Amino acid sequence: MPALNIKARGVASNESGRFERFATEACDDGWEMEEEIPQLRTEVREEVARSVVTYNRSPDLPFDRSINPYRGCEHGCVYCFARPTHAYLGLSPGLDFETRLIARPNAAEVLRKELSSARYKVATIAMGTNTDPYQPIEKHHQITRACLQVLQEFQHPVAIVTKGAMIERDLDILTPMAQLGLVRVGISLTTLDPGLSRRMEPRAPSPVRRLATIRRLTDAGVPVRVMTSPLIPGLTDHELESMLEAGRDAGADSATWIMLRLPREVSELWQSWLHQHEPARAEKVMSKLREMHGGRDYDPRWGHRMRGEGEYAGLVAKRFKLAVKRLGLATKTPPLRCDLFSRPAQAGDQLTLI
């Protein structure tokens, strides 16, 4: 690829996705001229969605359906397990994932139709399970907000996962839903070190800002869990207890943790980042990860992929259990309410005869 200014981006690679048969390389044209290197800008394209509720049968997940208003994520987290999904679009899981984004402007309209179907059976919908619903482009497109408005109208339960402080904008929707037991938010906290966070998650809010978001949400009556995810062995694992305590002090009432996952292209991107930014720790980090995955960078087996196995994984699990007990944080929370779900009357509906 041609030289580009990739300041504030998570990775430096833009290799073709695994489904591409051909790759292109930039070549020297023979003219030795000093040229200004252009800044790599975010590009947003629109997709007409035919369906928005995605179903899964994974035993590792506490939900069976989700909504993702965007494909790709401008936060640029180098470790993001969702990067490989960009390959299905013919794009790179590298820089393309954080700079060539897809917005789904008709998502709320399609969601309304899906919830209105007589065949639809209500259960909690998760948002932010693949890419962040409150990434920077949400400020302009407001697709997440539009979907929340539909969920509120149907009194449908929703669980949101985000790093984005922009969620505070939607408290006018979230607070009334929380009062009815229809919403819960998870805020991901990966480190308390602002420098490390800036390098790993270049366009995500700082750790201090995320803690402020937890406080703002909980003060407004919205229940929040602090997610120490991903936990990185040899790099952030020593912060586990301090992150949980900081989340509790900000108002979180529960907590979860997930070990760093390196599926497909993420492994190479992560190791390249490690050798560039944390060369002294690179060998230790990868050694611990491989220890938990049977000598592999990652093992995708259900029941194993989220936390690994072995002595080290067990030690982290014990530390987490002791910390949440000491801090009064729950690991399980009451289910969100499904009994309030109702389909509002719409134009064309037949009136009930009295």
C-alpha positions as a Markdown table, in Angstrom:
| # | Residue | x | y | z |
|---|---|---|---|---|
| 1 | Met | 0.0 | 0.0 | 0.0 |
| 2 | Pro | 1.2 | 3.6 | -0.6 |
| 3 | Ala | 2.7 | 5.5 | 2.2 |
| 4 | Leu | 0.1 | 7.0 | 4.5 |
| 5 | Asn | 0.0 | 8.9 | 7.7 |
| 6 | Ile | -1.6 | 6.5 | 10.1 |
| 7 | Lys | -1.4 | 8.5 | 13.2 |
| 8 | Ala | -4.0 | 7.4 | 15.9 |
| 9 | Arg | -4.7 | 4.1 | 14.2 |
| 10 | Gly | -4.5 | 0.8 | 15.9 |
| 11 | Val | -2.4 | -1.2 | 13.3 |
| 12 | Ala | 0.0 | -0.4 | 10.5 |
| 13 | Ser | -0.9 | -3.3 | 8.3 |
| 14 | Asn | -3.5 | -3.5 | 5.6 |
| 15 | Glu | -2.9 | -7.0 | 4.1 |
| 16 | Ser | -5.7 | -8.5 | 2.0 |
| 17 | Gly | -8.3 | -10.6 | 3.7 |
| 18 | Arg | -8.1 | -14.4 | 3.7 |
| 19 | Phe | -10.7 | -14.7 | 0.9 |
| 20 | Glu | -8.9 | -12.6 | -1.6 |
| 21 | Arg | -7.0 | -14.5 | -4.3 |
| 22 | Phe | -4.8 | -11.6 | -5.4 |
| 23 | Ala | -2.9 | -8.9 | -3.6 |
| 24 | Thr | -1.4 | -5.7 | -4.9 |
| 25 | Glu | 1.7 | -3.9 | -3.9 |
| 26 | Ala | 2.9 | -0.3 | -4.4 |
| 27 | Cys | 5.9 | 0.0 | -6.6 |
| 28 | Asp | 8.6 | 2.7 | -7.0 |
| 29 | Asp | 7.9 | 4.8 | -10.1 |
| 30 | Gly | 11.4 | 6.0 | -10.4 |
| 31 | Trp | 10.8 | 9.6 | -9.5 |
| 32 | Glu | 12.8 | 10.6 | -6.4 |
| 33 | Met | 10.6 | 13.4 | -5.1 |
| 34 | Glu | 9.7 | 14.3 | -1.6 |
| 35 | Glu | 5.9 | 14.2 | -1.3 |
| 36 | Glu | 3.6 | 15.1 | 1.6 |
| 37 | Ile | 2.2 | 11.9 | 3.1 |
| 38 | Pro | -1.6 | 12.1 | 3.2 |
| 39 | Gln | -3.5 | 11.5 | 6.4 |
| 40 | Leu | -5.5 | 8.3 | 6.3 |
| 41 | Arg | -9.1 | 9.4 | 6.7 |
| 42 | Thr | -12.1 | 7.4 | 7.8 |
| 43 | Glu | -14.5 | 6.4 | 5.0 |
| 44 | Val | -18.1 | 5.5 | 5.7 |
| 45 | Arg | -20.3 | 3.7 | 3.1 |
| 46 | Glu | -23.9 | 2.8 | 3.6 |
| 47 | Glu | -25.5 | -0.6 | 3.3 |
| 48 | Val | -29.2 | -1.3 | 2.9 |
| 49 | Ala | -29.9 | -3.9 | 5.6 |
| 50 | Arg | -32.4 | -6.7 | 4.9 |
| 51 | Ser | -32.3 | -8.0 | 8.5 |
| 52 | Val | -30.7 | -6.6 | 11.6 |
| 53 | Val | -31.3 | -9.2 | 14.3 |
| 54 | Thr | -28.6 | -11.8 | 14.2 |
| 55 | Tyr | -29.0 | -15.1 | 16.0 |
| 56 | Asn | -26.4 | -17.4 | 17.5 |
| 57 | Arg | -26.3 | -20.7 | 19.3 |
| 58 | Ser | -23.0 | -20.3 | 21.1 |
| 59 | Pro | -23.0 | -21.8 | 24.6 |
| 60 | Asp | -20.3 | -19.2 | 25.6 |
| 61 | Leu | -22.7 | -16.3 | 25.2 |
| 62 | Pro | -25.5 | -15.2 | 27.6 |
| 63 | Phe | -27.7 | -14.1 | 24.7 |
| 64 | Asp | -29.0 | -15.6 | 21.5 |
| 65 | Arg | -29.5 | -12.5 | 19.4 |
| 66 | Ser | -27.8 | -9.2 | 18.7 |
| 67 | Ile | -27.8 | -6.0 | 16.6 |
| 68 | Asn | -24.7 | -4.3 | 15.1 |
| 69 | Pro | -25.5 | -0.9 | 13.5 |
| 70 | Tyr | -22.0 | -0.7 | 12.0 |
| 71 | Arg | -19.5 | -2.9 | 10.3 |
| 72 | Gly | -15.9 | -2.1 | 11.3 |
| 73 | Cys | -15.0 | 0.1 | 14.2 |
| 74 | Glu | -13.1 | 3.4 | 14.3 |
| 75 | His | -11.9 | 2.9 | 17.8 |
| 76 | Gly | -9.1 | 0.9 | 16.2 |
| 77 | Cys | -8.4 | -1.5 | 19.1 |
| 78 | Val | -5.5 | -3.6 | 17.9 |
| 79 | Tyr | -6.7 | -6.7 | 19.8 |
| 80 | Cys | -10.4 | -6.6 | 18.5 |
| 81 | Phe | -11.6 | -10.1 | 17.9 |
| 82 | Ala | -14.1 | -8.8 | 15.3 |
| 83 | Arg | -11.4 | -7.7 | 12.8 |
| 84 | Pro | -11.6 | -11.0 | 10.8 |
| 85 | Thr | -15.3 | -10.2 | 9.9 |
| 86 | His | -14.1 | -7.5 | 7.6 |
| 87 | Ala | -12.6 | -10.1 | 5.3 |
| 88 | Tyr | -16.2 | -11.2 | 4.4 |
| 89 | Leu | -16.6 | -7.8 | 2.8 |
| 90 | Gly | -13.5 | -8.2 | 0.7 |
| 91 | Leu | -11.7 | -5.7 | 3.0 |
| 92 | Ser | -8.6 | -6.0 | 5.2 |
| 93 | Pro | -9.0 | -6.9 | 8.9 |
| 94 | Gly | -6.1 | -4.4 | 9.4 |
| 95 | Leu | -6.5 | -0.7 | 8.6 |
| 96 | Asp | -9.6 | -1.2 | 6.5 |
| 97 | Phe | -11.4 | -2.5 | 9.6 |
| 98 | Glu | -10.9 | 0.9 | 11.4 |
| 99 | Thr | -11.0 | 3.2 | 8.4 |
| 100 | Arg | -13.4 | 1.7 | 5.8 |
| 101 | Leu | -16.7 | 1.5 | 7.8 |
| 102 | Ile | -20.2 | 0.4 | 6.8 |
| 103 | Ala | -23.2 | 2.1 | 8.3 |
| 104 | Arg | -26.7 | 0.6 | 8.1 |
| 105 | Pro | -29.0 | 3.7 | 8.0 |
| 106 | Asn | -32.3 | 1.7 | 7.7 |
| 107 | Ala | -31.5 | -0.6 | 10.6 |
| 108 | Ala | -34.2 | 0.9 | 12.9 |
| 109 | Glu | -36.9 | 0.5 | 10.2 |
| 110 | Val | -35.9 | -3.1 | 9.6 |
| 111 | Leu | -35.8 | -3.8 | 13.3 |
| 112 | Arg | -39.3 | -2.4 | 13.7 |
| 113 | Lys | -40.6 | -4.9 | 11.0 |
| 114 | Glu | -38.8 | -7.8 | 12.6 |
| 115 | Leu | -40.2 | -7.1 | 16.1 |
| 116 | Ser | -43.7 | -6.6 | 14.6 |
| 117 | Ser | -43.7 | -10.1 | 13.1 |
| 118 | Ala | -46.2 | -12.5 | 14.8 |
| 119 | Arg | -43.4 | -15.1 | 14.7 |
| 120 | Tyr | -41.0 | -13.1 | 16.8 |
| 121 | Lys | -40.4 | -14.4 | 20.3 |
| 122 | Val | -39.0 | -11.8 | 22.8 |
| 123 | Ala | -35.6 | -12.3 | 24.5 |
| 124 | Thr | -32.8 | -9.8 | 25.4 |
| 125 | Ile | -31.1 | -8.2 | 22.4 |
| 126 | Ala | -27.4 | -7.5 | 22.7 |
| 127 | Met | -25.8 | -4.4 | 21.1 |
| 128 | Gly | -22.1 | -3.9 | 20.7 |
| 129 | Thr | -21.2 | -7.6 | 20.5 |
| 130 | Asn | -19.1 | -7.3 | 17.4 |
| 131 | Thr | -18.4 | -3.6 | 16.8 |
| 132 | Asp | -19.0 | -0.7 | 19.1 |
| 133 | Pro | -22.4 | 0.9 | 18.7 |
| 134 | Tyr | -21.1 | 4.2 | 20.1 |
| 135 | Gln | -18.0 | 4.5 | 18.0 |
| 136 | Pro | -17.3 | 8.1 | 16.7 |
| 137 | Ile | -19.4 | 7.9 | 13.5 |
| 138 | Glu | -22.5 | 7.3 | 15.6 |
| 139 | Lys | -22.4 | 11.1 | 16.4 |
| 140 | His | -23.4 | 11.8 | 12.8 |
| 141 | His | -25.4 | 8.7 | 11.8 |
| 142 | Gln | -27.3 | 8.1 | 15.0 |
| 143 | Ile | -28.3 | 4.6 | 14.0 |
| 144 | Thr | -27.8 | 3.2 | 17.5 |
| 145 | Arg | -30.1 | 5.9 | 18.9 |
| 146 | Ala | -32.8 | 5.1 | 16.3 |
| 147 | Cys | -32.6 | 1.4 | 17.2 |
| 148 | Leu | -32.9 | 2.2 | 20.9 |
| 149 | Gln | -36.0 | 4.3 | 20.2 |
| 150 | Val | -37.6 | 1.3 | 18.5 |
| 151 | Leu | -36.7 | -1.0 | 21.4 |
| 152 | Gln | -38.2 | 1.5 | 23.9 |
| 153 | Glu | -41.4 | 1.7 | 21.9 |
| 154 | Phe | -41.8 | -2.1 | 22.0 |
| 155 | Gln | -40.6 | -2.2 | 25.6 |
| 156 | His | -38.0 | -4.7 | 24.5 |
| 157 | Pro | -35.0 | -5.6 | 26.8 |
| 158 | Val | -31.5 | -4.7 | 25.6 |
| 159 | Ala | -28.0 | -5.2 | 26.9 |
| 160 | Ile | -25.4 | -2.8 | 25.6 |
| 161 | Val | -21.6 | -3.2 | 25.5 |
| 162 | Thr | -19.4 | -0.2 | 24.7 |
| 163 | Lys | -16.3 | 1.8 | 25.3 |
| 164 | Gly | -18.0 | 5.0 | 24.0 |
| 165 | Ala | -18.8 | 7.9 | 26.2 |
| 166 | Met | -21.4 | 8.9 | 23.6 |
| 167 | Ile | -23.8 | 6.5 | 25.3 |
| 168 | Glu | -24.5 | 9.4 | 27.8 |
| 169 | Arg | -26.3 | 11.2 | 25.0 |
| 170 | Asp | -29.0 | 8.6 | 25.1 |
| 171 | Leu | -29.8 | 8.7 | 28.8 |
| 172 | Asp | -33.2 | 10.2 | 27.9 |
| 173 | Ile | -34.0 | 6.7 | 26.5 |
| 174 | Leu | -31.9 | 4.5 | 28.7 |
| 175 | Thr | -33.1 | 5.9 | 32.1 |
| 176 | Pro | -36.8 | 5.3 | 31.5 |
| 177 | Met | -36.0 | 1.8 | 30.2 |
| 178 | Ala | -33.8 | 1.1 | 33.2 |
| 179 | Gln | -36.7 | 2.0 | 35.5 |
| 180 | Leu | -38.7 | -0.7 | 33.9 |
| 181 | Gly | -35.9 | -3.3 | 34.1 |
| 182 | Leu | -35.3 | -3.3 | 30.3 |
| 183 | Val | -31.7 | -2.3 | 30.0 |
| 184 | Arg | -28.2 | -3.1 | 31.3 |
| 185 | Val | -24.9 | -1.6 | 30.1 |
| 186 | Gly | -21.4 | -3.1 | 30.1 |
| 187 | Ile | -18.4 | -0.7 | 30.0 |
| 188 | Ser | -15.1 | -2.3 | 28.8 |
| 189 | Leu | -12.1 | -1.4 | 30.8 |
| 190 | Thr | -8.8 | -2.8 | 29.5 |
| 191 | Thr | -6.2 | -0.9 | 31.6 |
| 192 | Leu | -5.9 | 2.1 | 33.9 |
| 193 | Asp | -2.7 | 3.2 | 32.1 |
| 194 | Pro | -3.7 | 6.1 | 29.8 |
| 195 | Gly | -0.5 | 5.7 | 27.7 |
| 196 | Leu | -1.0 | 2.0 | 27.1 |
| 197 | Ser | -4.7 | 2.6 | 26.4 |
| 198 | Arg | -3.8 | 5.2 | 23.8 |
| 199 | Arg | -1.5 | 2.9 | 22.0 |
| 200 | Met | -3.8 | -0.2 | 22.1 |
| 201 | Glu | -7.1 | 1.7 | 21.6 |
| 202 | Pro | -6.2 | 4.9 | 19.8 |
| 203 | Arg | -9.6 | 6.4 | 19.2 |
| 204 | Ala | -11.5 | 5.0 | 22.2 |
| 205 | Pro | -12.2 | 7.1 | 25.3 |
| 206 | Ser | -9.4 | 7.2 | 28.0 |
| 207 | Pro | -9.8 | 4.9 | 31.1 |
| 208 | Val | -10.6 | 8.0 | 33.2 |
| 209 | Arg | -13.4 | 8.9 | 30.7 |
| 210 | Arg | -14.8 | 5.4 | 30.8 |
| 211 | Leu | -15.0 | 5.5 | 34.5 |
| 212 | Ala | -16.8 | 8.8 | 34.3 |
| 213 | Thr | -19.3 | 7.3 | 32.0 |
| 214 | Ile | -20.0 | 4.5 | 34.5 |
| 215 | Arg | -20.6 | 7.2 | 37.1 |
| 216 | Arg | -22.9 | 9.2 | 34.8 |
| 217 | Leu | -25.0 | 6.1 | 33.9 |
| 218 | Thr | -25.3 | 4.8 | 37.4 |
| 219 | Asp | -26.2 | 8.2 | 38.8 |
| 220 | Ala | -29.0 | 8.2 | 36.2 |
| 221 | Gly | -30.3 | 4.8 | 37.4 |
| 222 | Val | -28.8 | 2.7 | 34.6 |
| 223 | Pro | -27.2 | -0.5 | 35.9 |
| 224 | Val | -23.6 | -1.0 | 34.7 |
| 225 | Arg | -21.1 | -3.9 | 34.9 |
| 226 | Val | -17.4 | -3.3 | 34.5 |
| 227 | Met | -15.9 | -5.6 | 31.9 |
| 228 | Thr | -12.2 | -6.2 | 32.5 |
| 229 | Ser | -11.9 | -7.4 | 28.9 |
| 230 | Pro | -9.7 | -8.4 | 27.3 |
| 231 | Leu | -7.3 | -9.2 | 30.1 |
| 232 | Ile | -3.8 | -9.5 | 28.6 |
| 233 | Pro | -1.3 | -11.8 | 30.4 |
| 234 | Gly | 2.1 | -10.2 | 31.1 |
| 235 | Leu | 0.7 | -6.7 | 30.1 |
| 236 | Thr | -2.5 | -5.8 | 31.9 |
| 237 | Asp | -3.2 | -8.8 | 34.1 |
| 238 | His | -1.6 | -7.2 | 37.1 |
| 239 | Glu | -4.3 | -4.5 | 37.0 |
| 240 | Leu | -7.2 | -6.9 | 37.4 |
| 241 | Glu | -8.0 | -6.0 | 41.0 |
| 242 | Ser | -7.4 | -2.3 | 40.6 |
| 243 | Met | -9.7 | -2.1 | 37.5 |
| 244 | Leu | -12.5 | -3.9 | 39.3 |
| 245 | Glu | -12.1 | -1.6 | 42.3 |
| 246 | Ala | -12.1 | 1.5 | 40.1 |
| 247 | Gly | -15.3 | 0.2 | 38.3 |
| 248 | Arg | -17.0 | -0.4 | 41.7 |
| 249 | Asp | -16.0 | 3.0 | 43.0 |
| 250 | Ala | -17.5 | 4.5 | 39.8 |
| 251 | Gly | -20.8 | 2.8 | 40.5 |
| 252 | Ala | -20.7 | -0.5 | 38.7 |
| 253 | Asp | -22.7 | -3.3 | 40.5 |
| 254 | Ser | -21.3 | -6.3 | 38.7 |
| 255 | Ala | -18.2 | -7.5 | 36.8 |
| 256 | Thr | -17.0 | -9.9 | 34.1 |
| 257 | Trp | -13.7 | -10.8 | 32.5 |
| 258 | Ile | -12.4 | -12.4 | 29.3 |
| 259 | Met | -8.9 | -13.3 | 28.3 |
| 260 | Leu | -7.3 | -11.9 | 25.2 |
| 261 | Arg | -8.5 | -13.7 | 22.1 |
| 262 | Leu | -6.5 | -13.9 | 18.8 |
| 263 | Pro | -8.6 | -15.4 | 16.1 |
| 264 | Arg | -7.4 | -15.6 | 12.5 |
| 265 | Glu | -5.7 | -12.4 | 11.3 |
| 266 | Val | -5.8 | -10.8 | 14.8 |
| 267 | Ser | -2.8 | -12.9 | 16.0 |
| 268 | Glu | -0.4 | -11.5 | 13.4 |
| 269 | Leu | -1.7 | -7.9 | 13.9 |
| 270 | Trp | -1.3 | -8.2 | 17.7 |
| 271 | Gln | 2.2 | -9.7 | 17.6 |
| 272 | Ser | 3.3 | -7.0 | 15.2 |
| 273 | Trp | 1.9 | -4.4 | 17.6 |
| 274 | Leu | 3.6 | -6.1 | 20.6 |
| 275 | His | 7.1 | -6.1 | 18.9 |
| 276 | Gln | 6.7 | -2.4 | 18.0 |
| 277 | His | 5.2 | -1.1 | 21.3 |
| 278 | Glu | 6.2 | -3.6 | 24.0 |
| 279 | Pro | 9.2 | -5.5 | 22.6 |
| 280 | Ala | 10.5 | -6.4 | 26.1 |
| 281 | Arg | 7.2 | -8.1 | 27.0 |
| 282 | Ala | 6.3 | -9.7 | 23.7 |
| 283 | Glu | 7.8 | -13.1 | 24.4 |
| 284 | Lys | 6.2 | -13.3 | 27.9 |
| 285 | Val | 2.7 | -12.3 | 26.6 |
| 286 | Met | 2.7 | -14.8 | 23.8 |
| 287 | Ser | 4.1 | -17.6 | 26.0 |
| 288 | Lys | 1.3 | -17.2 | 28.5 |
| 289 | Leu | -1.3 | -17.1 | 25.8 |
| 290 | Arg | 0.0 | -20.3 | 24.2 |
| 291 | Glu | 0.2 | -22.0 | 27.6 |
| 292 | Met | -3.5 | -21.4 | 27.9 |
| 293 | His | -4.3 | -22.7 | 24.4 |
| 294 | Gly | -2.4 | -25.9 | 24.1 |
| 295 | Gly | 0.6 | -24.3 | 22.4 |
| 296 | Arg | -1.5 | -22.4 | 19.9 |
| 297 | Asp | -2.0 | -18.6 | 19.7 |
| 298 | Tyr | -5.7 | -19.2 | 20.0 |
| 299 | Asp | -8.1 | -22.2 | 20.5 |
| 300 | Pro | -11.6 | -21.4 | 19.3 |
| 301 | Arg | -13.3 | -24.3 | 21.0 |
| 302 | Trp | -16.6 | -23.5 | 22.8 |
| 303 | Gly | -16.2 | -23.5 | 26.6 |
| 304 | His | -12.5 | -22.7 | 26.2 |
| 305 | Arg | -12.0 | -19.7 | 23.9 |
| 306 | Met | -13.0 | -17.0 | 26.3 |
| 307 | Arg | -10.6 | -17.8 | 29.2 |
| 308 | Gly | -8.3 | -20.6 | 28.1 |
| 309 | Glu | -7.3 | -23.4 | 30.5 |
| 310 | Gly | -4.4 | -24.5 | 32.6 |
| 311 | Glu | -2.6 | -23.2 | 35.7 |
| 312 | Tyr | -2.4 | -19.6 | 34.7 |
| 313 | Ala | -6.0 | -19.3 | 33.5 |
| 314 | Gly | -7.1 | -20.9 | 36.8 |
| 315 | Leu | -5.1 | -18.5 | 38.8 |
| 316 | Val | -6.7 | -15.5 | 37.1 |
| 317 | Ala | -10.1 | -17.0 | 37.6 |
| 318 | Lys | -9.4 | -17.3 | 41.4 |
| 319 | Arg | -8.1 | -13.8 | 41.6 |
| 320 | Phe | -11.3 | -12.5 | 39.9 |
| 321 | Lys | -13.5 | -14.5 | 42.2 |
| 322 | Leu | -11.8 | -13.2 | 45.3 |
| 323 | Ala | -11.8 | -9.6 | 44.1 |
| 324 | Val | -15.5 | -9.5 | 43.2 |
| 325 | Lys | -16.4 | -11.1 | 46.5 |
| 326 | Arg | -14.3 | -8.5 | 48.4 |
| 327 | Leu | -15.7 | -5.6 | 46.4 |
| 328 | Gly | -19.3 | -6.7 | 46.5 |
| 329 | Leu | -19.6 | -7.0 | 42.8 |
| 330 | Ala | -22.0 | -9.6 | 41.3 |
| 331 | Thr | -21.0 | -12.0 | 38.6 |
| 332 | Lys | -24.6 | -12.8 | 37.7 |
| 333 | Thr | -27.4 | -10.3 | 37.5 |
| 334 | Pro | -31.2 | -10.6 | 37.4 |
| 335 | Pro | -32.6 | -11.2 | 33.8 |
| 336 | Leu | -34.0 | -8.2 | 32.1 |
| 337 | Arg | -37.8 | -8.2 | 31.8 |
| 338 | Cys | -39.5 | -9.7 | 28.8 |
| 339 | Asp | -43.1 | -9.6 | 30.1 |
| 340 | Leu | -43.5 | -5.9 | 29.1 |
| 341 | Phe | -43.0 | -6.5 | 25.4 |
| 342 | Ser | -45.8 | -5.3 | 23.3 |
| 343 | Arg | -46.2 | -4.5 | 19.6 |
| 344 | Pro | -47.5 | -0.9 | 19.3 |
| 345 | Ala | -50.4 | -0.2 | 16.9 |
| 346 | Gln | -49.2 | 0.7 | 13.4 |
| 347 | Ala | -50.8 | 2.1 | 10.3 |
| 348 | Gly | -52.8 | -0.6 | 8.6 |
| 349 | Asp | -53.5 | -2.7 | 11.7 |
| 350 | Gln | -57.0 | -4.0 | 12.0 |
| 351 | Leu | -58.8 | -2.5 | 14.9 |
| 352 | Thr | -60.0 | -4.8 | 17.6 |
| 353 | Leu | -63.8 | -5.2 | 17.5 |
| 354 | Ile | -65.6 | -4.4 | 20.8 |
